[in-house]
Amino acid sequence: MPAKVSRRLVIDASVARAAGGEGTTHPTSKHCRDLLQAVLTICHRVVLTPDITQEWNTHQSRFARLWRVSMVARKKIYHANTAIDQELHHKIESSTVSARAQEAMRKDLLLITAALRTDKVIVSLDDTARTHFAAASRAVGEIRNIVWVNPGITGEEVLTWLQNGAKPEKALRLGFEVRTRRHSCRRGQV
């Protein structure tokens, strides 16, 4: 029997903030709670840098705080001291001219840095930043293979993905582009 694969996951404070307790019924709160519970029971670990820890301390829900205590007790926290890669951050910010996109990406650069230094997996509810980083990945090759999943999106099946080893599936990577087939339509044809 093959050994279980353990991935180091960079989990954004947005997930920690949204995770509700056992009685929660809001779908996003439930999905975030279920994700954290799965990480606790499956062999995956959570990546915490000093910056990410500070974000979690500021924004985590009561459930997420108790979850973190359980993760520490099970030695499932991976502490990473990640120095800021100013050159990479400049490349990412320069990849877009929109000040709004730059600001959305700037606040989540700490996730990108941590992901690049570990197993290249980010779990976040922030689809705005995800979209901007995906666009930036066209010009910034270093971030193309980062997997970014959102537990709040039902169609992504994040729990199943975690249970199956959190493999870096191509469709979940920032650099994945959906190729659309171009159809030539003639007049009167659909």
N, C-alpha and C positions, 0 to 999 in steps of 0.2 A: 504494500500500500504506500503510495507516494506521500511524502511529508506535506503538511499544509503550508501554503505560501502565506507569509506574513508581509503585508505592505505597510509602509509608513505613510500615513494620510495627513495631509495638511487640512485641518478642518477650520473653516472660517468662524469667527465669532457670531456671524449672522445665524448659523446653525445652532450655536450654543444659546443664543438669545431666544430663538423660536421654539426650542425643545420644551414641550410641556410635560407635565406629570402624567401619571396613569389615567387620570380622569379626563384628560383633555380630549375634545372632539374636533377641534379645528384641524383640517387636513394637513396643513403645513407643520403645525406643532406636533401632530402625531407622527408624520413622516420623519421629522428631525429627531424626535425621541426614539423612534424605532431604529433609525440609523445609528444613533449613539449606543443603543442597547446591543445592536448587532456587532459593532466594533468591540464592545466589551466582551461579548461571548465568543466571537470569532478571533482568530489569532492576530488580527491587525493591531497596529499601534498608532497613536496620535503624535504628530510632530508639534512641539512647542518651542518657539524661539522666545527670547525676552520680549520682543514686540508683540507676538501673537499672544503670549501669556498676559500681557498688559491689556490687550483688547478683550480677551476672555474675562479677566477680572472685572472689567468695566461693564461688560454686556451680558454675561451668562445668566441663564435662568437658575432658579433653585435646583431644578432637576439636573441641569448641566453641571452645577457645582458639585452635587452629590456624585454624579457620574465620574467627574474628574478625580474625586477622592478614591473611588473604586478602581479607576485606571491606575492611579499611583500605587495603591495597595497591591495590584496585580503586576506591577512593574511594566506597564504597557504605555508609558510615556517615553518618547524619544526626544531628549533635549538637544537642540541644535543651536549653536551660536553662529548665526549667519551674518557675515559682514555684508554691508550693502555694496553691490556691484554697480558703481556709479555709471560706468560705461554702458552696461546693459540697460539700466534704467533710462539713460539718455536715448539710447536707440529705440526703446519702446515708446517713450514720450514723443520722439521725433517722427514716429511712424504715422502720426496723425496730425492734422493741422487744427482740429477742433479742440478748443480749450475745455469744453465740456467732457470730451472723451479722455483727454489728458488727466483731468481731475478724477474721473471715475477710475482710471487705471492707477493713478498715483496712490490712492488709499489702499489698494490691494497688491501693490508691488511686494509687500512683505510676504504675501502668500506665494507669489511667483518665485521669489528668492529662496524661500524654504523648500518649495517643490523641486526646484532645480538641484538643490543640494541633497535631496533625499530620493524618493521613488517617483517623483513627477506626478503626484496625484493631489488635486485640490477638490475639496467638498465645500460648496458654497451655495447660498441662495441668490447670490448677486448675478443675475443674468445680464445686466447692463455691462458690468465689468467683463464678464465672460465674452460677450459679443465684441467688445472693443479689443480685448486681448487676442481673440480669434482673428480679427481684422489685422492687428499688428503682426501676427505670426507670419503673414505673407512676406513681410520685410525683415522680420527678426526670427531667423531660423532656430535660435536657441530655445524658443518657447513653443515651437510647433508640436512637439511630442508630449507636452504636458496634458494630462487627462484632467478634465474639469467636469464634475458631475453635480447635479442639483437634486437633492432629496425631495424638494418640493414639487418636482415635475413627475407626475405619475408615469408617463410613458418611458422614462429613463430606467425604470426598474432597478434602482440603486441597491436595494436590499439583495436582490438576486445576484447582481453583479458582485457585491461584497462577498456573498456566500460562495461564489464561484472563483474566488481568489483575487478579485479586483484587478483583473488583467487589463493592460493598457490597450483596450480595444480602439481600433482606428477611428471609428465613428464618434468616440468620446474625446478625442484629442483636439486641442485648439486649432491645429493646422488642417483639420479635416474639412474638405469642401464638398458639399453636395453637388454632384455634377447633374445638371439638368439636360435632358435630351431636347434638342431643338427640332421642332417639327415645322415643316414648311406647309403652310396651309394655303390651299388654293381657294379661290373664290367659291363660296357655296359648299365647301367641305369643312368638316370639323375634325 
